[in-house]
Amino acid sequence: MMTDIRELIPLYALGALDDDEARAVERAVESDASLAAELDSFLALAPVAVPSPDVKARLLASAGAGPHESFVDRMSKLVGVTLDRSRELLALIERKTSWETPVPGMGVHLVHFDGGPAYAAADCGFVRIEPGCTFPWHKHRGEEVNLILSGSVRDDQGNTYGPGDVITQVQGSEHSLTAGDEGALYVARAMDGIEINGQRQ
C-alpha cells in the first residue's frame, strides 16, 4: 500500500485524484510524517490553480500505464481508443476501486470500460483470474479478442497463452480459461457478450 500511496502523492498535489484516492492519501499522510513531508514538497511545486480537466487527463495519461506501458499501442488498436486513453485505461488496473467481483469466491475480477467509436457496441474490459482459478465454461455470442497482459491462461485444448499472446474466439465458440500459478490478466473485446449456462452475461 505504501508504494501505491507514494505514487498518488504527486497527483494529489495537483488535484488529479478521485475522492476515494484523495482520502486514502490524507489518511496515510496523517499517520506518517515522512509522507507528510513528501506531500509538502510536492505542494510547494504544484501550481496554485486547479488544473483543467484536459491537464488532468494528460497528467493521468502520462503517469498511467506503469508496468503495462509496452501494451499501450496494442491496447489502443484492440479497443479503438487513442494512445492517451489507452494509458488511462491501463492505469485502472492498479486501482483497487476499479475492480468488481461478479461472483464472490470464483476468483474472477472485472473492470468494464467503453471502447472507441468503432467498438462502441462491444463489451470491453480487463479480466483478472486468480492463480489456479477458472473463468467458467461460456459461449461467445459474437467474436471475442483477448490480449494477455500478464500471467498465463490455459484453454480446454491444452493451449497455454502468456503476455503478448492474442486469443480470438469466433461467434458460437465455447470454452473456459484457467489461470496459471501466477494468475492471469488480460484485456477483452467481446461483441454481443457471452452466455454462461444459457444466460447472457
PEGIHU-V279972 format. One record per residue. N is the residue number from 1. NEAR is the number of other C-alpha atoms within 10 Angstrom. D_CENTER is the distance of its C-alpha to the mean C-alpha in Angstrom with 1 decimal. Layout:
BEGIN
N NEAR D_CENTER
N NEAR D_CENTER
END
This chain:
BEGIN
1 8 17.6
2 10 20.0
3 7 18.0
4 12 15.2
5 18 18.0
6 15 19.6
7 13 16.6
8 19 16.6
9 25 20.4
10 19 20.9
11 22 18.5
12 21 20.5
13 21 23.7
14 20 22.7
15 17 21.8
16 22 18.2
17 18 16.5
18 10 16.1
19 10 18.9
20 10 17.2
21 19 16.0
22 19 19.5
23 13 21.3
24 14 19.6
25 24 20.9
26 17 24.2
27 11 24.7
28 18 24.0
29 18 26.3
30 10 29.0
31 10 29.2
32 10 28.9
33 11 31.4
34 11 29.7
35 19 26.5
36 16 28.8
37 12 30.6
38 14 27.5
39 21 26.5
40 14 30.0
41 13 30.0
42 16 26.9
43 16 28.5
44 10 31.7
45 11 29.9
46 17 27.8
47 11 29.5
48 10 31.3
49 8 30.0
50 13 26.7
51 15 24.5
52 11 24.3
53 10 21.1
54 9 21.3
55 13 21.6
56 17 18.7
57 17 16.4
58 16 17.8
59 17 17.5
60 20 13.8
61 20 13.3
62 14 15.6
63 16 14.0
64 24 10.4
65 23 9.3
66 15 11.1
67 13 11.4
68 15 9.6
69 15 12.1
70 12 14.2
71 18 11.8
72 22 11.9
73 15 15.0
74 14 14.3
75 24 11.0
76 19 13.2
77 13 15.9
78 20 14.1
79 26 12.9
80 19 15.7
81 20 14.4
82 15 15.8
83 16 14.8
84 20 14.3
85 22 12.1
86 25 10.0
87 26 9.8
88 21 9.0
89 24 6.0
90 23 4.9
91 21 6.1
92 18 4.2
93 22 3.0
94 14 6.7
95 11 7.8
96 9 9.5
97 11 10.5
98 14 7.4
99 17 7.9
100 14 11.1
101 13 13.5
102 11 15.7
103 9 18.4
104 9 18.9
105 8 20.2
106 14 18.8
107 18 16.0
108 22 13.4
109 19 10.3
110 19 8.3
111 18 6.1
112 17 8.5
113 14 9.0
114 17 12.2
115 21 13.1
116 18 15.9
117 11 19.6
118 10 20.2
119 17 17.6
120 13 18.1
121 15 19.4
122 22 16.6
123 19 14.0
124 25 10.7
125 19 7.3
126 24 5.2
127 23 8.0
128 24 8.8
129 25 12.6
130 21 14.7
131 18 17.5
132 14 20.2
133 20 18.8
134 20 19.0
135 20 17.1
136 14 20.5
137 13 22.8
138 20 22.0
139 22 23.5
140 21 21.9
141 19 23.5
142 16 22.5
143 18 21.0
144 22 17.6
145 19 16.0
146 22 13.3
147 23 12.3
148 23 12.0
149 23 9.9
150 19 11.6
151 20 14.2
152 23 16.3
153 29 17.3
154 17 20.8
155 16 22.1
156 12 25.4
157 8 27.4
158 9 26.5
159 9 24.4
160 15 21.8
161 20 18.8
162 18 17.0
163 16 14.8
164 15 15.5
165 15 17.2
166 16 16.9
167 14 17.9
168 15 19.7
169 18 21.1
170 14 24.0
171 16 25.0
172 13 26.7
173 15 25.4
174 16 24.7
175 14 23.1
176 15 21.0
177 21 18.7
178 21 19.2
179 25 17.1
180 20 19.1
181 13 20.2
182 14 17.1
183 19 14.7
184 27 12.3
185 26 8.7
186 25 8.6
187 23 7.8
188 24 10.6
189 24 13.1
190 24 15.8
191 20 19.0
192 17 20.8
193 18 18.6
194 22 19.9
195 16 22.7
196 13 23.0
197 10 26.7
198 9 27.6
199 9 25.4
200 13 22.9
201 10 19.4
END
